Amino acid sequence: MKLNLAQWGNKLHSGEKTYPIVQQRKRWFLVSGVLVALSLLMLFTKGLNMGIDFTGGTEFRVTDTAITEPEEARAVVAELAPDETARVTILGDNDVRIQIGVLDEDTAQQTAREITTQLAEAYDVPEAQVSFTQIGPTWGASVGKAAVKSLVVFLVLVSIVMALYFRAWRMSAAALVALAHDLIITVGVYAATGIEVSPASVIGFLTILGYSLYDTVVVFDKIRENTANLTSQHRYTYDELANLGLNQTLVRSINTSVVALLPVSAILFIGTFLLGAGTLIDISLALFVGMAVGTYSSIFVATPVEVALRDNEERISAHTAKVLELRAAGESDVAISEDGEVRVGAVDKGRHQGTAAQPKRKKRKG
Amino acid sequence: MARVKNEARRALTWLGAIVVGLYGLLAVGVVTGGASMTPSLALDLAGGREIVLTPVLAEGSSETIDQADLDQAVEIIRRRIDGSGVAEAEISTQGENIVVALPGNPSEETVALVTQSAQLQFRPVLTVSYDPTATTESTDEASATATDEATDDASAEPSASAEPSTSETAEPADEASAEPSAEASATADASAASEAPAEGTDPSSLEWITDDVQAKFDALDCTDPANLSGVTPGDPALADAVCDETGLVKYIVGPVEMDGTDVATATSGPEYNSQGSLTGRYEVRLDLTDDGGDKFAETTGRIKDLEEPRNQFAMVLDGVVISAPSVSTTITGGQASITGSFTQESAAQLANQLKFGALPMTLEVQSEQQISATLGADQLQKGLIAGLIGLVLVVIYSLIQYRALGLVTVGSLVIAGGVTYSLIALLSWTIGYRLSLAGVAGLIVAIGVTADSFIVYFERVRDELREGRSLQAAIDHGWRRARRTILASDAINILAAVVLYILAVGGVRGFAFTLGLTTLVDILVVFLFTHPVLMLMAKMPFFAHGHKWSGLDPRQLGRDTMYKGRGRVARLDQPTLAERKAAAAAAAAGGTEAADEPSETVDARPEGEDNR
């Protein structure tokens, strides 16, 4: 498998094998467009299932109990907080989570304490094994606000950094489009599946931003390198060189994604099967979805968008026209396969050229 | 060649020095106490109670809460908690909120201490007792001078010169030991009353000292920290026995005459004399409201002629006397200045305390979380298992992908792990950082991010090999390009971490902290370990000749011949010139012609790609 992947990588690098991702960008734009539209639709119709950290509420958690009967908890809540309906979830093998709404402010402390005692009794564990979290509605709102604020600040700063780094607004714009794409789809997955959004998931969302950009930066770096002397040659178009760069970084993209996803999957696995819902699983789920989407977008969204933007640039479009013109006239020595694909990178195998290989006289086109 | 080696060795030496330095520092910390080899854990891993409080102003108040007020509130809560005997409580501000983390399962009383609001009261001093063991000077013997509208006016001057503050504060210790004992016994004799006096009695009257109050006063031990914080202020309508902030003085004070609502604001600054020049001392200026000014005039008018110490009024914040200046004139106009042996710092502190006391602020519980110790331990354990599994998976994958080169990844991850661990342990010692579950998640995610930078580097080197460079040149070129990419992406990560750390609240910060920290460690390791090690490895025949298990085998990368320049092409399966010579010297044989291989490899790369 290794050998195949290495050979595959070699072929991708030399241009022997190329996936026409940039050329087929309309197809990928359509796919992404549909996904984004679906995500937005889910977001606005179904909405996110915000956790009690955002809405306010009270959560109890009984750890390490032999009894995992939801009814026990419901009975306790019905007795002590009759206005509340308890949502009881069994986590893992022996944890029970009980969620109720915001308790009456004046007696919240006391009620919470009583419920804790009763739960400990009902589930036959020492009181020390019952945890509780109580969150006021205003605090929840402020947590949400802080998250949105940091998102906006981060985006602004990142736009500045990207613009400085690439010194080309089109690349920054394309990177940000990919970023928005990742974020919307990840949030869309949360909306569609109805998985609870906690502050930890928000951490995950925000980390995706960094990761998605990271991936895009690597691809763009290679494209920049390939197209640095674009106008001094008339063999390949910008599209083709960008596509080569994309293909050349494909192995790296896959490797980095796998390596980044492995630890995240480990958390997700442990979280799901051993620990039950909590900080770890919330972070890792968001990261898992986001990283997967992020890898996709750095390949199928960021570069195609960048090329689409670039093609509108006069310099580039003039160059492309020139290249195609030469090619049509048969004056270009590029290898074109049967299905009309241009082989970028290595041309045909060398042959002896005789005097043709000698330096040409000046003022004649080479 | 030697240059490369030296460079690599120097980098590795630096890294070694940094690692030894970090652990050495940690060891010093452990030996001298205070530090621990293991990082301290946050509440969600250690178990305990976390309470988030938001200061809320009374409705209609036009005041604003600034950082100084928050710090003051934190200070008051800390003193209360420390006084109650709960160890290792962590109280901090986050944005506009105050986060109190109490270990274990604190009692309701302790929790109540946190949420109770601090009150500022002005009470007349009835009697004073100095701690006989106290030898340090008591710094709070300030006195109020009348500084009404005509503050700088010469007319205010006589009072300033008449008041005894300078002499008092100059030798507070002497006076402390000499005078008060007599005073205290005298007042004790005088106050035989066992019942609270009727309403309308002069608040400075010694009749307020009932048997109860006297008993409390006698029993009051101001060296006990419990009495220096969070003391529930006694009935405002009765006398009470309270301690001084420093624990050196105890007072019996009369009923409350004014409270925080009567104070408009308080400021501190250098003291000016009547000529408007600096005296070199500091003062605290107290601005009262109209209502407060009237009350203050009444109080000062009454007590100015009383004998020591009844000419003092005590400012009691949260049940502790923060200042008890003596008064020699009636202070009208609602402005007073407190002078005495203030330093700039102590003046500012008193002003802050008074200003804080003036705020109509209550602390509202926003969220409360009780984590049982078993849940915390469970989460830590599972988190570590998850991290271990993630690490093992990454190691396996990189060994499959990069073979021997994968070992560099493993080594780099180990070094990164070691540095990160020591940094976290050091930070929990120096700045009190506590590792939370979100922080652990950040560390696990960082494994992937750190490994990513190695992959970017290795892939780059492989790319260069594919283009036909020798390993040395490939590492050189690959490094120069990968460095840029790694720095750019790490910069973005750090940016994300900083933004999150500054703006977000709660658990998000713990995550941002570890993410930022590990990103920095990543840069350190890539520059000081991964790259130097690769440079050194390029010298080893195993890698330089592209052994098939080295992960840098040009044949597997699609190259079996290499253009060496000047029309020469080298085949990798053939020995180099140096080796040939060595072989020839050894066996007087061997050595094949290398120069007349077909120049197949001098092929076209896309133009514009090979531009250096």
Interface residues (C-beta under 8 A of the other chain):
Chain A: K2 L3 L5 A6 Q7 G9 N10 K11 H13 S14 G15 D53 R61 T63 D64 A108 Q109 A112 R113 T116 E127 A128 Q129 V130 S131 F132 T133 Q134 I135 G136 T138 W139 S142 V143 A146 A147 K149 S150 V153 F154 L157 V158 V161 Y165 P199 A200 V202 I203 L206 T207 L209 G210 Y211 L213 Y214 V217 V218 D221 E225 N226 T227 A228 N229 L230 S232 Q233 R235 Y236 L241 L244 Q248 T249 V251 R252 N255 T256 V258 V259 A260 L261 L262 P263 V264 S265 A266 I267 F269 I270 G271 L274 L275 G278 T279 L280 I283 S284 L287 V344 G345 A346 V347 K349 G350
Chain B: D44 G47 V52 T54 G95 N97 N105 E108 V111 E364 V365 Q366 S367 E368 Q369 Q370 I371 S372 A373 T374 L375 D378 Q379 K382 G383 I385 A386 G387 I389 G390 L391 L393 V394 Y397 S398 I400 Q401 L437 A438 V440 A441 I444 V445 I447 G448 V449 A451 D452 I455 V456 E459 R462 D463 R466 R481 R484 T485 A488 S489 A491 I492 N493 L495 A496 V499 L500 I502 L503 A504 V505 G506 G507 V508 F511 A512 L515 Q556 L557 G558 S599 E600 V602 D603 A604 R605 P606 E607 G608 E609 N611
